[in-house]
């Protein structure tokens, strides 16, 4: 099959199919013959263009949508794993906690909660909204997409986000006063 036909067929390919095609093209771009390398580069450029067009279409569709709708859309498109569910639940159950406290709530010895939470936000940011640049480092603060952090580094789920998670069956446990 010619590379032109493969490229024309991209719109009908699933995300998994396109990932496999990308992986194969990357391999051929490195190890293939001269002709294979050239075709691999064509395919990679076409895949990049297709993904950029999809991002633009998605942004146009969701840019004015309410926060809750965007959260529901993001977690419908990329369902949460059990680890992500536990990470989200820890914050819903323990608002105003540090990353260390939230890590412990998830059963971790190390301070890993923020990495897990940041990654689940990053994986869905195209359907949510872009992460702002962190104040203390020149990089996106992915955890800030769904959670607020105060000056004492304590995290709380944004209220509209918590409402959307409630629709998905995740609610914070009621605390019993002692």
N, C-alpha and C positions, 0 to 999 in steps of 0.2 A: 504494500500500500504506500502511496506517495505521501510525503510529509504534508503536502497541501490538503489532501483528503483527511488526514489525521487532524490537522488544525481546524478544518471546517466542521469536524465532528465534535469538537470540544464542548459546545453548548449542551449536547446530549449526555455528556459524561458526568458521573457522580463525583462528589468530592474525593471519595476513596480512589476512584479510577484516575482522576487527575493527579492525585498524590503519587500513585504508582507510576504514572507517566512521567511526572517530574523527577522522581527518584531514578528512573531508568535513563532519562535524558541527562541528568547530572553525571551518572556513571559513564554514559557514552561520551559526554563532553570531555571527560578526563581520559578515557581509555580507548575510545573508538578510533576507527580509521578517520582520515581527513574528511571524507564525505559524511560519515556518521557524526563527527563533531559539528560540522556545519548544520546538519539537520537538527541535531540536539539543541544547538543555540537558537535556531528558528522556533522550535517547539517551546523552549523555555521563555522566549520573548512573547510568544502567543499566550502561554499560560499566565505569565505576568500581566499581560494586557487584559485577559479575560477576568482575572481576579480583581484587578483595579476597577474594571467596569462593574463587576458585581458589588464591590465596596461602595462605589458611587451610587448605584441604584439602591442599595440597602440604606445608605445615609439619607438619600432623598426621601425614602419611604418612612424612615423612623425619626428624622431630625426634629419634628414637631410633636412627636408622640409623648405622652406623659411618662414619667420615670417608671411607674409601676408596669406599664405596658411594655416598655423596653426591657425591663428585668424579666418579665414573663417570656417575652420573645427570645431573649438571650438564653435562658435556661431550657426553653423548649427546643431551640436549635442545637444547643450543646448541653445535653442533659448532665446533671451533676453526678459525679462519682460518689461512692460511699464516703471516701476520705473528704471530699469537698462538702458533703452534707454535714459531716462531723465538724468541720472547720467553721461552717456557717452557723451551725447550732451552738457551738461554743460561744460565739459572739452574741447571738440572740439570748442565750441563757445568762451571760455575764457582761452586760453592758458596762462600760466604764472601766474595763480591765486592760492591763498592759499585755503586750505580746507574750511575755513570759507567763503570765497568769492564764492566758488563753491557750498557750501551748500545754500547760499542765492540765487544763480542763479537757484537752484532747488526748491526754495520756502520754504526752511527749516529755522527755527529760530535757531536751534542748529547746532553745527559743526558735522554733520553726513555724509557728502558727502564721506569722506575718508573710513568710515566703509562700506558704500554701494559699493563703487568702489572696495575696497579690497575684499569684499565678492564675487562680480561678477568675479573677477580674480581667487580667490581661487576655486570657483565652477567649473572652466574650466582649472585649471592648468595642469591636466593630458594631455590635448590636446595642451596646450601652452608650458610652460616650468616652471621649479621649481622657486619659489620665493627665492630671496637671503635673507640672514639674515640681519635684520635691524641693522644699525650702533649703534643706541642708546638703543637697547633692544635686548635680546637674543630670537628673534622670527622672523618668516618669514615676509618679507615686501611684502604682496600680491599686493598692489597698484603698486609696482615697476615692476610687470610683464608687464603691458601695458603702464605705464607712467613713465616719468622721473621726479625727484624732485631735485630742486637746493638747494644751501646752505641757501636760505631764505625761504625754505619750500613752494616753488611755483611749481605747477604741470604743465606738458606739456605732451600731448600724444606723444608717440614715433612715428616718421614719418612713418615707415612701417605699424604700427598699424592703424594710421589715414588713410592711403591708403586703407587698408583692410576694415575699417568701411565705407569708401566712396563707395566701391563695395556693401556694405549692405544698402546703402542709407543714411548714416549718414555723413554729412559734416559740418564743422564749418561755421558759418555765416560770410560773409564778413563784416569787420568793416568799417564803414564810418568815414573818417578823418574829424575832425572839426577844 
